[in-house]
């Protein structure tokens, strides 16, 4: 399995104590599944619902990868990818359950490393996703009210 590329995988090196040769078969399998999922990602013109499903599946795989990560640095990079994908899916309107998922990611990070700067990052991504979601909802409601009065 070629490491890197579109997956933005954490660096595997002697500095982190991990290299491509020491990646477990289970982790290699998950990385291959993630790579396949990413190769078959929805087009930019896909519906928000399709993008939401894709990001939920991607987050499920990333969660499994996080559980197999050997260092905090690797875990943080996978968690960051997960938060970014989920927040983006929430912002498209296709993954409203993503807000709760971001809460659970934050809680998991807080439990593993209470002083991690990643906690603030996940909180920020959630706030932005929540804000965008509420703005879209308010705009939609205003448009419906406007149509009702015409």
N, C-alpha and C positions, 0 to 999 in steps of 0.2 A: 504494500500500500504506500503510495507516494504521499508523504506528509506535506501539508501546506496548501497552496492554491486557494480556491474559492472558499475553503472552509475557515480561513483565518485561524488555523490551529495554533495552539500555544507552541512556543519554541521547544523543541526537544534537543537538549544538549547536555554536555557533561556538567554544566553549571547548575542545571535543575535536577541533576541526578537521573535524568531520563534521556534515552535516545531511541531512535526508531527500532533498534534491535531489541530493546527491553519492553516495548509496548506489548501488553498481554494480548493473546488471541481474542479474548472477549472484547477488549477495547478496539482492536483492529476491526472486528466485525461491526461494532457500532459506528466507527468512523466510516467504514465502507457504506453502511446504510445511510448515514448522514450525507455522504458525498452523492449517493444515488438520489436521495430526496432533493438535494440542491440542484442536481442536473435536471430534474424533472419539475422544478418549481413553476408555479403558475406564471403566466405572462403578465406583464404590467396592466393589461386590459382585463384581467380576470376580475370576477366579482369580489367584493369585500368578504363574502362568506367563504369563497374558495381560498382567498389569502389567509383568512382566519384559520381554516382547517389545516392549511400547510404549516402555518406558524405554530399551531398547537402540536402537530406531529413532530415538528422540529424541536420544540421545547421538550417534549417527552424524551426524544433521543438525547438531547443535551443533558437532561437531568440524569440519565443513565451514565453518560460520559463523566459528568461531575462526580458521581459516586465512585467511579474507578480512577479518578485523577489522584496522583500520588503527592502533588505539592499544592500549596496554597495558591501559588502563581498560576498553575494550570487551572485549578478550580475557578479562580477569579476570572480568568479569560473566558471560560465556558459560561459562567454565570452572566458575564457582561453580554456575551452574544445572545444568551437566552433573554435577558431583559430587553435588549435592543429589538429583537424580533417580536416579542410579545407586545411591547409598547407600540411598535409600528402597526401591528395587526389591530390593536385596540383603536388606534387613531384612524384607521380606515373604516372602522365601524363593523368589522367582521369578526371580532373576537372580544365581546364585552366581558366574558369570564376571565379575560387576561388580567384585569385589575386585581382580582383575588389571587391569581397565579403570581403576580408581582409581589403581593403581600407575603405569600408563602416563600418566595425566593429570598426576600428580605429577612424573614424569620430564620430561614435555614442558615443564611450567612451570619446573622447575628449570633446564632447558637454556636457555630463553628469558630467564629472569630469576632467577638463583640466590639472590637475597635477597628474593624476593617473599613477602609475608605469606600469600599464597594457598597456598603449599606446606604451611604448618602447618594451614590450614583443610582442605585435601584429606586430609591425614594424619588429622586429627581425625574427619572424616566416615567415612574407611575404618575407623578403630579402632572407632567406634560401630557401624558396619554389621557388622564382623567379630564384635564382642562379641554383638550381638543374634542373629546367625546361629548362633554357638556355643551361646548360651543356648537357642535354639529346638531345636537339635540335641540338646543334653543333656536337655532336657525330653522330647523325643520318644523318646530312647533309654530314659530312666527309665520312661516310660509303657509302652514295649514290654517292658521287663524285668518290670515290675509285672504286665502281662497274662500273661506267660509263667509266672509263679509262682502264678497264680490257678487 
